[in-house]
């Protein structure tokens, strides 16, 4: 496994630089609310909620915001959010997978379709773009938390598939159904995590020239700024 696309690295740095933006807090809050609604409100008993809270803390979300997001799960008991995946092709025929969390499918579909069309791309059917990716569990850890050799051994013992070293963080890859089992073992030695998510990791990658690279970055940023979009993946490098 060679690791993520160029966009994944940019997005990680961009998230750190823009972490105070209300849009990022809004997306994190929504994930916390949905995780609490679907499971136990005690993060010790709810792996998805615990991971969502850890991601929020990594983004410096205030404790009060996190608690309000959990409380909101009871207030909005009748509001049904669902994850919907959209697939298509962006500038330079790059494959795109968009993960949304929405309570209005019509609004989300219309917004995503418009963004694709305005940037010379188009939505496709399920499977049209995702065959360029593997769906994996991805756990990200700041390098300040643990040494390279230690995290590699810990990941191997926990049953992970791969451990990738980046300049400022580690990525541990797992089978998507085993991500929380691996995470639980890692938590015995690691307290803080950047994120724990099911991600679409590209296998069939496209290298772009400088002009197309600027177009795809702008396109992906606009997609991610949509309030219903939780994550965007591409095979552009």
C-alpha positions in Angstrom: 0.0 0.0 0.0 1.6 3.2 -1.2 -0.5 5.5 0.9 -3.0 8.3 0.2 -3.3 10.6 -2.7 -1.7 14.1 -2.8 -5.1 15.5 -1.8 -5.1 13.5 1.4 -1.9 15.2 2.4 -3.1 18.6 1.5 -6.4 18.1 3.3 -4.6 17.0 6.5 -2.5 20.2 6.4 -5.5 22.3 5.4 -7.5 20.9 8.3 -4.9 21.9 10.8 -4.6 25.4 9.3 -8.3 26.0 9.2 -9.3 24.1 12.3 -11.1 27.1 13.9 -13.5 27.4 11.1 -17.1 27.1 12.1 -17.8 24.8 9.1 -15.4 22.2 10.4 -16.9 22.4 13.9 -20.4 22.0 12.3 -19.4 18.8 10.5 -17.7 17.3 13.6 -20.8 18.2 15.7 -23.1 16.5 13.3 -21.0 13.3 13.4 -21.0 13.4 17.2 -24.8 13.9 17.3 -25.5 11.1 14.9 -23.1 8.7 16.7 -24.8 9.5 20.0 -28.2 9.0 18.5 -27.4 5.6 16.9 -25.6 4.2 20.0 -24.9 4.8 23.7 -24.3 8.4 24.8 -21.4 7.2 26.9 -18.3 7.2 24.6 -16.7 4.4 26.6 -19.6 2.2 25.3 -19.8 3.7 21.8 -16.7 3.4 19.6 -18.1 5.6 16.8 -18.9 8.4 19.3 -15.6 8.0 21.1 -13.8 8.4 17.7 -15.9 11.4 16.8 -15.1 13.1 20.1 -11.4 12.4 19.6 -11.5 14.0 16.2 -13.2 17.0 17.6 -10.6 17.4 20.3 -7.9 17.1 17.7 -9.5 20.1 15.9 -9.6 22.0 19.3 -13.3 22.0 19.5 -14.4 23.3 23.0 -15.7 20.8 25.5 -19.0 22.7 25.7 -19.5 22.3 21.9 -18.9 18.5 22.2 -21.4 18.2 25.1 -24.0 20.2 23.2 -23.6 18.0 20.2 -24.2 14.9 22.4 -27.3 16.5 24.0 -28.6 17.4 20.6 -29.0 13.7 19.8 -32.0 13.5 22.3 -33.5 16.8 21.1 -33.4 15.8 17.4 -34.7 12.2 18.0 -37.1 12.6 15.0 -34.5 14.0 12.7 -33.0 11.2 10.6 -29.6 11.7 9.1 -28.1 9.1 6.8 -24.8 8.6 5.1 -25.1 8.7 1.3 -22.2 8.1 -1.1 -21.9 9.9 -4.5 -19.4 9.0 -7.2 -18.3 10.8 -10.3 -15.5 12.3 -12.2 -13.9 15.7 -11.7 -11.4 17.8 -13.7 -8.9 15.8 -15.8 -11.2 12.7 -15.4 -10.2 12.2 -11.8 -12.3 9.7 -9.9 -14.2 11.2 -7.0 -16.0 9.6 -4.0 -18.1 12.0 -1.9 -19.4 10.9 1.5 -22.3 12.9 2.9 -24.3 13.0 6.1 -27.7 14.5 5.4 -31.3 14.8 6.5 -32.4 16.0 3.1 -31.4 13.8 0.2 -32.9 16.0 -2.5 -31.0 19.1 -1.3 -27.7 17.2 -1.1 -28.0 15.5 -4.5 -28.8 18.8 -6.2 -25.9 20.6 -4.5 -23.4 17.9 -5.3 -24.5 17.6 -8.9 -24.3 21.3 -9.4 -20.7 21.5 -8.1 -19.6 18.7 -10.4 -21.2 20.3 -13.4 -19.8 23.7 -12.7 -16.2 22.3 -12.7 -16.4 20.2 -15.9 -17.2 17.0 -14.1 -20.3 14.8 -13.6 -21.9 12.4 -11.2 -22.0 8.7 -12.1 -23.8 5.6 -10.9 -22.8 3.6 -7.9 -19.5 1.8 -8.7 -18.6 4.1 -11.6 -15.7 5.7 -9.7 -15.3 3.6 -6.5 -13.6 0.7 -8.4 -10.5 2.9 -8.3 -10.4 2.7 -4.5 -10.2 0.3 -1.6 -12.5 1.0 1.3 -10.3 0.7 4.4 -10.3 1.7 8.1 -7.8 4.6 8.5 -6.6 5.7 12.0 -4.4 8.8 12.1 -2.1 9.6 15.0 0.1 12.6 15.6 3.8 11.8 15.5 4.2 13.5 18.9 2.2 10.8 20.5 4.5 7.8 20.0 7.8 6.7 18.4 7.8 5.2 14.9 9.1 1.8 15.9 6.6 1.6 18.8 3.6 2.5 16.7 4.7 0.0 14.0 4.9 -2.8 16.5 1.7 -1.8 18.2 -0.2 -1.7 14.9 1.2 -5.1 13.9 0.2 -6.6 17.2 -3.3 -5.0 17.0 -3.9 -6.8 13.6 -3.6 -3.7 11.3 -2.8 -4.2 7.6 -0.4 -1.4 7.2 1.4 1.5 9.0 2.4 4.5 6.9 4.8 7.2 8.1 4.1 10.8 7.0 6.1 14.0 8.0 3.8 14.8 10.9 1.5 11.9 11.5 1.1 8.1 11.1 -1.7 6.3 9.3 -2.7 2.8 10.3 -4.8 0.9 7.8 -7.2 -1.9 8.7 -10.0 -3.9 7.2 -13.0 -1.6 7.4 -14.9 -4.1 9.6 -12.0 -4.3 12.1 -11.2 -0.6 12.5 -12.7 -0.3 16.0 -11.3 -3.6 17.2 -7.8 -2.4 16.2 -8.5 1.1 17.6 -9.5 -0.4 21.0 -6.1 -2.2 21.2 -4.2 0.9 20.2 -6.0 2.9 22.9 -4.2 0.9 25.6 -1.0 2.8 24.6 -2.2 5.9 22.8 -4.6 8.5 24.3 -5.0 11.0 21.4 -6.0 10.3 17.8 -6.4 12.8 14.9 -9.2 10.7 13.4 -10.7 7.3 13.0 -12.7 6.8 9.8 -13.6 4.5 7.0 -11.9 6.0 4.0 -11.6 5.3 0.2 -7.9 4.8 -0.5 -7.0 5.1 -4.2 -5.5 2.1 -6.0 -5.7 3.4 -9.6 -4.0 6.8 -9.4 -3.7 9.7 -11.9 -0.8 12.1 -11.8 -1.8 15.6 -12.8 0.1 18.5 -14.3 0.3 21.8 -12.4 -2.7 23.4 -14.1 -5.0 20.4 -13.6 -3.7 20.0 -10.0 -4.9 23.5 -9.2 -8.3 22.8 -10.7 -8.8 19.6 -8.8 -7.8 21.2 -5.5 -10.2 24.1 -6.0 -13.0 21.7 -6.9 -12.4 19.4 -3.9 -12.3 22.4 -1.5 -15.7 23.6 -2.8 -17.1 20.1 -2.4 -15.8 19.9 1.2 -17.3 23.3 2.0 -20.8 22.0 1.4 -22.5 21.5 4.7 -23.7 18.0 4.0 -20.3 16.7 2.8 -18.3 14.8 5.5 -15.4 13.6 3.3 -14.1 13.6 -0.2 -11.7 11.1 -1.8 -9.9 11.3 -5.2 -7.3 9.2 -7.1 -5.4 12.3 -8.2 -1.8 12.5 -7.0 
